[in-house]
Amino acid sequence: MIIIYFYHIPKTAGNYIHRNLQKISQTEDSKAYNFYDGPKLRKQGRYSVPISKDHGLPPHTPNSNKKIKEIKDFIKNIPKLEHEYVFIHHHNGYCGLKDISVELKKSMKIVNSNNGTFYLFTRLREIIPWINSHINFCIQLGIEHSVESHLTDGVTQNYQSKYLLYNSSFWEKDIGISKEDILETIPIINKIYTNNLDEIKTDLSRIIGKDVPWDYKKRNISKKTIKISEDEKMALIDKNETDMWFYNLAKNKYQSKSSSNE
């Protein structure tokens, strides 16, 4: 059994990666699971979680106890799945990796000890391009957002670190995080990609044991960018110090871990 678990942090080319995982899953004896409740925009500009297309759940808030139990139970049962390949896309609306790290460790140990492979990966993006993309994304959805609002609103600062730990795209209030929380959580991640997206295809081909199909053309490359001055860049870097630290840590240390997670 080979488990490919993709933890999708927003605005890091996650849809491009997810589409390619779907492409691979269609060619193998596999099962794909999609843990995603995407936020939908109401006229007044507020977000709510719609009915899940995958699990038929009634609407409820992101990271609810019901959703945490749902994904914890699923992870506990991963070793019992009967497909040769299992592809998991974990995105918005469910809890972050911090809340399910114990369950992930246990299932990883069982799968790996039975000559299987449990490969959990995610991707981070450099802070200024990430902020640029996030601001554009919000504007496209009709949400007022700018460099100035990012600098003054703590909710969107250090976003990638918060999302890794706690998930959910739109927090009602800022949440506290620490580097210690990140350091305690990331050992369950086999690899954190930063620069080369094509490296994901190379690694998955190695893990699966053959060249996997991959569509290089469908990348989400935004043609719209906002102008950020050098002074604003310095201010943004200062306000996102944890994300900067996390990105550099991932780039320098967490890109060459083995797929066995030993």
Phi, psi and omega in degrees: 000134176239121179255122174248111186245112181255115175266111192265104173274130185302149175063034178233030183069027183294324179293323176298315179294315181298317179299322179287327174296321176297321179297318178294318185295337180282349183252000184235168171285085192220169175224133179251134178239134185237101177268091183207124169240096185288141178289136175246145187274126172270165183300326182279003174088010179257158184252148172219161179269121179283176176298134181293130178287336187269328189236358177065028181281149174290161180298135173203166188288152176302147177063023177293161179301326180295318180289322178299316178296320181300312184284329175297316179297320178298313182296320178300327184267001180306315181298343181269353180294149189250018178261151179291324180232133178234125180246123184240126176249115183247110186228219193290145172101346178249170183293163179277183184291335181299320184282346182238015184296322181296313181295320179297316180301316182295315181291323176300315182297318181294312182297312183292326181287345178257031177065023174260185178225127175245109185244108179253126181221162176212180179220141174245161181231149176304147194294315183292311174301324179296313180299317178303313181294319182293319178298314178299319179300314180296317180299319179297332178269003178085017179262130178289120179205146183201175175301318181298316180292327177295322181290333185258344183252109183295342183300320184270357180278144183053040188297316183296323178292317178298317183293321177302316184282317193236350180061191182071129186276331188231094180280140179290331177214163182296147178240140181280138176226164178220157176296329179296320177299318180295314181297329178284335186267322189292343177300338178282350181270127179288321181205138175247111181276147179232301188263292192275105179295326182296340179296332178297316178299318179298315181293319180293324176297320178294317183292317182282335175096012175197164182293120183268150177293145184206128180259109182279350189274338189262046177278145178275083180259109182285131177272352180259126176226155177256153179276125179239120182288165179297322178295319179294322178300317179295320179293320179294318177299319179296321182283344182240043185298323181292318177296322177298314179299316182295316180299314181294323176298313180297317182296324186265340189230330190248038177241008182223025179285151181287161181279355181273344179058035180274000000 
